[in-house]
Amino acid sequence: MRIVVLAGGIGGARFLRGLKRAAPDADITVIGNTGDDIHLFGLKVCPDLDTVMYTLGGGIDEERGWGRTDESFRLKEELAAYGVGPEWFGLGDRDFATHIVRTQMLAAGYPLSAVTEALCDRWQPGVRLIPMSDDRVETHVAVTLPDGDPAAGPAAASGAGEAPSGSGVRKVIHFQEYWVRLRASVPAEAVVPVGAEQAKPAPGVLEAIAAADVILFPPSNPVVSIGTILAVPGIREAIAEAGVPVVGLSPIVGDAPVRGMADKVLAAVGVESTAWAVAEHYGSGLLDGWLVDTVDAAGVERIEEAGIRCRAVPLMMTDVDATARMAREALALAEEVRAV
Amino acid sequence: MRIVVLAGGIGGARFLRGLKRAAPDADITVIGNTGDDIHLFGLKVCPDLDTVMYTLGGGIDEERGWGRTDESFRLKEELAAYGVGPEWFGLGDRDFATHIVRTQMLAAGYPLSAVTEALCDRWQPGVRLIPMSDDRVETHVAVTLPDGDPAAGPAAASGAGEAPSGSGVRKVIHFQEYWVRLRASVPAEAVVPVGAEQAKPAPGVLEAIAAADVILFPPSNPVVSIGTILAVPGIREAIAEAGVPVVGLSPIVGDAPVRGMADKVLAAVGVESTAWAVAEHYGSGLLDGWLVDTVDAAGVERIEEAGIRCRAVPLMMTDVDATARMAREALALAEEVRAV
């Protein structure tokens, strides 16, 4: 069985670990989000790709969910001693090696997809991991920074020594700055995957979708993870036209994100934080099946009325066994869809 | 008093520490060798500049003489796990920060001299450190690698299954590979500062020489450290024409290098490893005074016959006090020269 999975970072990576246990013989291709990629210290950092690679390759820090196990942060401390930041992004000494190898290969002319394959040679994640695109896409977020925020700049000059108005400074910032530095503490007024419209799917992406038996959306962020992948022209269309079951798992359980701050960016695209609103956001033109948590069973009927087959099952990825059960439910729902 | 010092790595840096103690009020400008610079992992590494900066700034590993104190090598281990080398060059986790900041600033368009000044903002070495040139110069060494050396490549095919001749493979390699990987274990057949002829002195170099009251050559390597600086067109001439005392300290004591493997590269330029041969190599057109160690007192007369004023004094930099005494002797010899 050939399974294609669209994946963000932590949620996607953990789901994939369960999926591998649930379907050990499946041929799994992961289309990874690169919209949260960022250039730091002259290095190309791909947080979501690395989280998938480290998680499936046994190198992840299980506690944090990102970065390397047994990590130290000495290089970063030294950069700070030089006055070079940002300090809010946690690049560890061991993790730096990945970004250095990646940056060196990119500089030598290899596309990101080839670089990712080379990095996976070491990690052996047991899936084929392809970035959604070899082209640069970076998600940006429009926010109003509170006065006094370091990125807001000096307070605007105002007449007669008056205090600034306190209305904040409107700014478009990198998604990582919104997510990691600000911890989504201010509303996201808009989310823009910069460069997505001009991006092409990486080699292998459309081919994997066309050859898939099942396509899964893990409980990743519907806006800045899966939404960004779908924003690359050709990918959404290929999924809709693949003619195979497309099944997703709700990242919202009981009106709140299971992990992360998906509600903050859902608001920016006018979607409420409920399991059914997210399903309707994807829409029946894309999604054939949707799993909600048992606490959201009341929404099943509404989702089915929207033309999406729905089941309520436990959706907390508390451990690999629980996650494998979720993956089995998703595959079972896919077979139900196929049988119709 | 304005002192200009031409410096390589460990020897030059340690001498400078003594000089600062000997002449605490002097205005010291260091012209640093960049011929041993190397690009590693996509990063620009300047070993000699960093050794001077770390040594004078209190960040050096005293035991090794290079790299950072309290260092770890986790990033390098990870690079090796990716199969990315070279493994023979010791870049530590803390040291990496310097190269990352430097590379990022160079990529942003700053010349190496401006980058070095920015790095020194943190280290406050107490001297003005200027690279000899902002242009890329890299010393290469012609060697015959023994068969079986990893860099020698596969054994040449030979007829009828005969074993290769065993005569080795002639190759031109980066100085660092010769010095660090091979530890100068094969003869240097030629030493070429690639790019030196096209290089221009960095801003401030010629001005510092012209304004100097004294110019010193520490006991640095006469070929690959001071020789490389002198190979940048304009620097040798400026020193010869400065009209101020130029005094050097022999890096050879009792027919052997005090530290390092200077004898290996002296042979490549046809100079024997003696305190007097090195003085004659610089020549009376450049050098006004020369200090040899007391064990080499027999050579004083020969050097003076070559037109270079010479004194025999203890030249072992066993600690900062001993080194300060050497620096005082050099400054005293400079005053003798000036008084003539």
Boltz contact constraints between the chains, C-beta under 6 A:
constraints:
  - contact:
      token1: [A, 41]
      token2: [B, 100]
      max_distance: 6.0
  - contact:
      token1: [A, 41]
      token2: [B, 104]
      max_distance: 6.0
  - contact:
      token1: [A, 42]
      token2: [B, 103]
      max_distance: 6.0
  - contact:
      token1: [A, 42]
      token2: [B, 104]
      max_distance: 6.0
  - contact:
      token1: [A, 42]
      token2: [B, 107]
      max_distance: 6.0
  - contact:
      token1: [A, 74]
      token2: [B, 93]
      max_distance: 6.0
  - contact:
      token1: [A, 74]
      token2: [B, 94]
      max_distance: 6.0
  - contact:
      token1: [A, 75]
      token2: [B, 93]
      max_distance: 6.0
  - contact:
      token1: [A, 75]
      token2: [B, 96]
      max_distance: 6.0
  - contact:
      token1: [A, 75]
      token2: [B, 97]
      max_distance: 6.0
  - contact:
      token1: [A, 78]
      token2: [B, 94]
      max_distance: 6.0
  - contact:
      token1: [A, 78]
      token2: [B, 97]
      max_distance: 6.0
  - contact:
      token1: [A, 79]
      token2: [B, 97]
      max_distance: 6.0
  - contact:
      token1: [A, 82]
      token2: [B, 101]
      max_distance: 6.0
  - contact:
      token1: [A, 82]
      token2: [B, 122]
      max_distance: 6.0
  - contact:
      token1: [A, 84]
      token2: [B, 101]
      max_distance: 6.0
  - contact:
      token1: [A, 93]
      token2: [B, 74]
      max_distance: 6.0
  - contact:
      token1: [A, 93]
      token2: [B, 75]
      max_distance: 6.0
  - contact:
      token1: [A, 93]
      token2: [B, 93]
      max_distance: 6.0
  - contact:
      token1: [A, 94]
      token2: [B, 74]
      max_distance: 6.0
  - contact:
      token1: [A, 94]
      token2: [B, 78]
      max_distance: 6.0
  - contact:
      token1: [A, 96]
      token2: [B, 75]
      max_distance: 6.0
  - contact:
      token1: [A, 97]
      token2: [B, 75]
      max_distance: 6.0
  - contact:
      token1: [A, 97]
      token2: [B, 78]
      max_distance: 6.0
  - contact:
      token1: [A, 97]
      token2: [B, 79]
      max_distance: 6.0
  - contact:
      token1: [A, 100]
      token2: [B, 41]
      max_distance: 6.0
  - contact:
      token1: [A, 101]
      token2: [B, 82]
      max_distance: 6.0
  - contact:
      token1: [A, 101]
      token2: [B, 84]
      max_distance: 6.0
  - contact:
      token1: [A, 103]
      token2: [B, 42]
      max_distance: 6.0
  - contact:
      token1: [A, 104]
      token2: [B, 41]
      max_distance: 6.0
  - contact:
      token1: [A, 104]
      token2: [B, 42]
      max_distance: 6.0
  - contact:
      token1: [A, 107]
      token2: [B, 42]
      max_distance: 6.0
  - contact:
      token1: [A, 122]
      token2: [B, 82]
      max_distance: 6.0
